[in-house]
Amino acid sequence: MKIIKKSVLIISLLLFWSATANAHPFYVSIVQVDFNKENKTLEISVKTFINDLMLALRNGGAPELFLGEERENKESDKTIFEYLKSNLEFTVNGKPVTFSFVGKELETDVVWSYLEIENIKELKKIEVKCSILTKTYDSQSNIIQINNGHEIKNLLLSKRKTEGSVTF
């Protein structure tokens, strides 16, 4: 009886190990775009996992940023902003627009980067090009959620599909 219990335990552990050994994590970032009618701006929040963003920056030749530590690199905001400018583009109502960097906020294992696009009187159509972390992870997904103040629409972008648009 002991041999059968040990055998069942060993087989169960082997099956569990083999099932989890082939599993891989899911890589995702979120880009939230909110139209602020009163201020005539698009307020953009980009959520990425700190470790993933730091790896992408290092792979691109950036220095270690030490986000959230006392020794945080003084150029961390600039480095993150440059990365986002290289990997995120918007066209609003048929016109290419640029965003400014408002700041960043750290949570446990996440960094929120805040961006803003000014002089947007209305949001009828938005085109998004997003390649955030796609050079780092083949399975990276970027969820883009756009709120025009009345309706919310979503895009799911990835390494294979880095562009999309929504019309309100």
Backbone hydrogen bonds in HBPLUS format (Angstrom, degrees):
<---DONOR---> <-ACCEPTOR-->    atom                        ^
c    i                          cat <-CA-CA->   ^        H-A-AA   ^      H-
h    n   atom  resd res      DA  || num        DHA   H-A  angle D-A-AA Bond
n    s   type  num  typ     dist DA aas  dist angle  dist       angle   num
A0005-LYS N   A0001-MET O   3.04 MM   4  6.33 162.2  2.07 151.7 156.0     1
A0006-LYS N   A0002-LYS O   2.91 MM   4  6.10 161.1  1.94 148.6 154.0     2
A0007-SER N   A0003-ILE O   2.84 MM   4  5.97 155.7  1.90 144.7 152.2     3
A0008-VAL N   A0004-ILE O   2.86 MM   4  6.05 162.9  1.89 152.3 156.6     4
A0009-LEU N   A0005-LYS O   2.91 MM   4  6.07 157.0  1.96 144.8 151.8     5
A0010-ILE N   A0006-LYS O   2.84 MM   4  6.03 164.2  1.86 151.9 156.0     6
A0011-ILE N   A0007-SER O   2.86 MM   4  6.01 167.4  1.87 153.2 157.1     7
A0012-SER N   A0008-VAL O   2.85 MM   4  5.93 159.4  1.89 145.4 151.9     8
A0013-LEU N   A0009-LEU O   2.89 MM   4  6.10 161.1  1.93 150.5 155.6     9
A0014-LEU N   A0010-ILE O   2.88 MM   4  6.10 158.6  1.93 150.0 156.2    10
A0015-LEU N   A0011-ILE O   2.87 MM   4  6.09 162.6  1.90 153.1 157.7    11
A0016-PHE N   A0012-SER O   2.90 MM   4  6.09 163.2  1.93 150.5 155.4    12
A0017-TRP N   A0013-LEU O   2.81 MM   4  5.94 163.5  1.83 148.9 154.1    13
A0018-SER N   A0014-LEU O   2.87 MM   4  6.02 163.2  1.90 149.9 154.5    14
A0019-ALA N   A0015-LEU O   2.98 MM   4  6.09 151.2  2.06 144.4 152.4    15
A0020-THR N   A0016-PHE O   2.98 MM   4  6.18 156.6  2.04 151.1 157.1    16
A0021-ALA N   A0017-TRP O   2.79 MM   4  5.77 142.7  1.93 146.9 157.4    17
A0023-ALA N   A0020-THR O   3.24 MM   3  5.01 145.3  2.36  93.3 103.4    18
A0141-SER N   A0027-TYR O   2.86 MM 114  6.17 148.7  1.96 138.7 148.1    19
A0029-SER N   A0141-SER O   3.02 MM 112  6.57 143.9  2.15 151.3 162.5    20
A0143-ILE N   A0029-SER O   2.95 MM 114  6.27 165.2  1.98 162.3 158.0    21
A0030-ILE N   A0047-LYS O   3.04 MM  17  5.05 157.8  2.09 139.2 146.3    22
A0047-LYS N   A0030-ILE O   2.74 MM  17  5.05 168.0  1.75 156.5 160.8    23
A0031-VAL N   A0143-ILE O   2.79 MM 112  6.16 162.7  1.82 165.6 168.3    24
A0145-GLN N   A0031-VAL O   2.85 MM 114  6.25 162.8  1.88 159.7 165.0    25
A0032-GLN N   A0045-SER O   2.77 MM  13  5.06 167.1  1.79 156.5 158.4    26
A0045-SER N   A0032-GLN O   2.85 MM  13  5.06 158.2  1.90 146.5 154.0    27
A0033-VAL N   A0145-GLN O   2.77 MM 112  6.06 167.8  1.78 170.2 172.4    28
A0147-ASN N   A0033-VAL O   2.79 MM 114  6.14 160.0  1.83 164.9 172.0    29
A0034-ASP N   A0043-GLU O   2.88 MM   9  5.13 164.7  1.90 145.9 151.2    30
A0043-GLU N   A0034-ASP O   2.80 MM   9  5.13 168.1  1.82 155.3 155.0    31
A0035-PHE N   A0147-ASN O   2.87 MM 112  6.16 159.8  1.91 170.3 177.2    32
A0036-ASN N   A0041-THR O   2.77 MM   5  5.23 178.3  1.78 164.4 164.9    33
A0040-LYS N   A0036-ASN O   2.76 MM   4  5.60 119.2  2.13 143.2 161.3    34
A0041-THR N   A0036-ASN O   3.16 MM   5  5.23 154.5  2.23 135.9 141.8    35
A0120-ILE N   A0040-LYS O   2.87 MM  80  4.84 172.7  1.87 126.8 127.4    36
A0042-LEU N   A0117-ILE O   2.83 MM  75  5.01 153.3  1.90 142.3 151.1    37
A0117-ILE N   A0042-LEU O   2.95 MM  75  5.01 156.1  2.01 143.0 150.1    38
A0044-ILE N   A0115-LEU O   2.93 MM  71  4.89 173.2  1.93 139.3 139.8    39
A0115-LEU N   A0044-ILE O   2.80 MM  71  4.89 166.2  1.82 147.0 151.3    40
A0046-VAL N   A0113-SER O   2.80 MM  67  5.02 161.2  1.84 149.9 156.1    41
A0113-SER N   A0046-VAL O   2.86 MM  67  5.02 159.3  1.91 141.8 148.6    42
A0048-THR N   A0111-VAL O   3.13 MM  63  5.59 165.7  2.16 153.8 157.7    43
A0111-VAL N   A0048-THR O   2.86 MM  63  5.59 167.6  1.88 168.5 172.7    44
A0053-LEU N   A0049-PHE O   2.98 MM   4  6.24 167.5  1.99 163.3 167.0    45
A0050-ILE N   A0109-ASP O   2.99 MM  59  5.64 158.2  2.04 124.0 131.1    46
A0054-MET N   A0050-ILE O   2.83 MM   4  6.00 165.7  1.85 160.3 164.6    47
A0055-LEU N   A0051-ASN O   3.01 MM   4  6.12 152.2  2.09 140.4 147.7    48
A0056-ALA N   A0052-ASP O   3.02 MM   4  6.27 161.4  2.05 149.2 154.0    49
A0057-LEU N   A0053-LEU O   2.93 MM   4  6.17 158.0  1.97 151.2 157.3    50
A0058-ARG N   A0054-MET O   2.91 MM   4  6.09 162.8  1.94 147.8 152.6    51
A0059-ASN N   A0055-LEU O   2.85 MM   4  6.01 161.4  1.89 152.1 157.6    52
A0060-GLY N   A0056-ALA O   3.07 MM   4  6.23 133.0  2.30 134.9 146.8    53
A0060-GLY N   A0057-LEU O   3.08 MM   3  5.01 129.0  2.35  93.3 107.3    54
A0062-ALA N   A0057-LEU O   2.89 MM   5  5.24 159.8  1.93 149.6 142.8    55
A0061-GLY N   A0058-ARG O   2.92 MM   3  5.05 161.4  1.95 109.0 113.1    56
A0073-ASN N   A0065-LEU O   2.86 MM   8  4.84 164.7  1.88 136.8 141.9    57
A0069-GLU N   A0066-PHE O   3.12 MM   3  5.67 158.8  2.17 139.0 139.3    58
A0072-GLU N   A0069-GLU O   3.01 MM   3  5.19 148.4  2.12 118.3 116.4    59
A0076-SER N   A0073-ASN O   3.08 MM   3  5.38 157.5  2.13 119.9 119.4    60
A0079-THR N   A0075-GLU O   2.86 MM   4  6.03 159.6  1.90 158.3 164.8    61
A0080-ILE N   A0076-SER O   2.94 MM   4  6.12 165.3  1.96 155.0 158.0    62
A0081-PHE N   A0077-ASP O   2.88 MM   4  6.03 162.7  1.91 151.3 156.8    63
A0082-GLU N   A0078-LYS O   2.90 MM   4  6.10 160.4  1.94 149.5 154.2    64
A0083-TYR N   A0079-THR O   3.06 MM   4  6.27 154.7  2.13 143.7 150.6    65
A0084-LEU N   A0080-ILE O   2.92 MM   4  6.21 161.2  1.95 153.5 158.4    66
A0085-LYS N   A0081-PHE O   2.86 MM   4  6.12 156.5  1.92 151.7 158.5    67
A0086-SER N   A0082-GLU O   3.10 MM   4  6.27 142.8  2.24 139.8 149.0    68
A0086-SER N   A0083-TYR O   3.16 MM   3  5.18 124.9  2.48  94.4 108.4    69
A0087-ASN N   A0083-TYR O   3.11 MM   4  6.29 123.0  2.45 138.4 153.4    70
A0087-ASN N   A0084-LEU O   3.12 MM   3  5.04 141.1  2.27  96.4 107.7    71
A0088-LEU N   A0084-LEU O   2.88 MM   4  5.53 114.1  2.32 154.0 160.3    72
A0131-SER N   A0087-ASN O   2.86 MM  44  4.93 162.4  1.89 138.8 144.5    73
A0089-GLU N   A0129-LYS O   2.84 MM  40  5.00 153.8  1.91 146.4 152.3    74
A0129-LYS N   A0089-GLU O   2.95 MM  40  5.00 161.9  1.98 141.2 143.9    75
A0097-VAL N   A0090-PHE O   3.16 MM   7  5.92 168.5  2.17 150.9 148.6    76
A0091-THR N   A0127-GLU O   2.95 MM  36  4.96 149.4  2.04 141.4 144.9    77
A0127-GLU N   A0091-THR O   2.79 MM  36  4.96 161.8  1.82 149.3 155.5    78
A0092-VAL N   A0095-LYS O   2.86 MM   3  5.27 148.4  1.96 151.2 140.8    79
A0095-LYS N   A0092-VAL O   2.96 MM   3  5.27 165.6  1.98 115.1 119.8    80
A0093-ASN N   A0125-LYS O   2.77 MM  32  4.88 172.7  1.77 146.4 148.9    81
A0100-SER N   A0116-GLU O   2.83 MM  16  5.31 157.9  1.88 147.1 152.7    82
A0116-GLU N   A0100-SER O   2.97 MM  16  5.31 143.6  2.10 141.2 149.2    83
A0102-VAL N   A0114-TYR O   2.74 MM  12  5.22 161.9  1.77 145.1 147.9    84
A0103-GLY N   A0114-TYR O   3.38 MM  11  5.27 151.8  2.47 134.6 133.3    85
A0114-TYR N   A0103-GLY O   2.74 MM  11  5.27 175.4  1.75 160.4 159.4    86
A0105-GLU N   A0112-TRP O   2.79 MM   7  5.05 145.9  1.90 144.5 153.4    87
A0112-TRP N   A0105-GLU O   2.75 MM   7  5.05 175.3  1.76 162.1 163.8    88
A0107-GLU N   A0110-VAL O   2.82 MM   3  5.07 171.1  1.83 154.7 155.8    89
A0168-PHE N   A0124-LYS O   2.65 MM  44  5.06 169.6  1.66 155.5 158.2    90
A0126-ILE N   A0166-VAL O   3.00 MM  40  5.64 158.7  2.04 159.2 166.0    91
A0166-VAL N   A0126-ILE O   2.99 MM  40  5.64 152.5  2.07 152.8 160.9    92
A0128-VAL N   A0164-GLY O   2.78 MM  36  5.48 170.5  1.78 170.1 172.6    93
A0164-GLY N   A0128-VAL O   2.98 MM  36  5.48 147.7  2.08 150.9 160.2    94
A0130-CYS N   A0162-THR O   2.79 MM  32  5.27 159.4  1.83 155.4 161.0    95
A0134-THR N   A0131-SER O   3.14 MM   3  5.35 165.3  2.16 119.6 123.5    96
A0136-THR N   A0133-LEU O   3.15 MM   3  5.15 139.3  2.33  96.9 108.5    97
A0137-TYR N   A0133-LEU O   2.95 MM   4  6.14 158.9  2.00 156.5 161.5    98
A0140-GLN N   A0137-TYR O   3.22 MM   3  5.25 163.9  2.24 109.9 110.9    99
A0142-ASN N   A0157-LEU O   2.73 MM  15  5.01 167.4  1.74 148.7 149.5   100
A0157-LEU N   A0142-ASN O   2.88 MM  15  5.01 178.2  1.88 149.9 149.5   101
A0144-ILE N   A0155-LEU O   2.89 MM  11  4.96 171.5  1.90 146.9 149.9   102
A0155-LEU N   A0144-ILE O   2.78 MM  11  4.96 147.7  1.89 145.4 153.6   103
A0146-ILE N   A0153-LYS O   2.76 MM   7  5.29 176.4  1.76 169.2 170.5   104
A0153-LYS N   A0146-ILE O   2.84 MM   7  5.29 158.5  1.88 152.0 158.3   105
A0148-ASN N   A0151-GLU O   3.08 MM   3  5.76 157.8  2.14 164.2 164.7   106
A0158-SER N   A0161-LYS O   2.69 MM   3  5.01 161.1  1.72 131.5 137.9   107
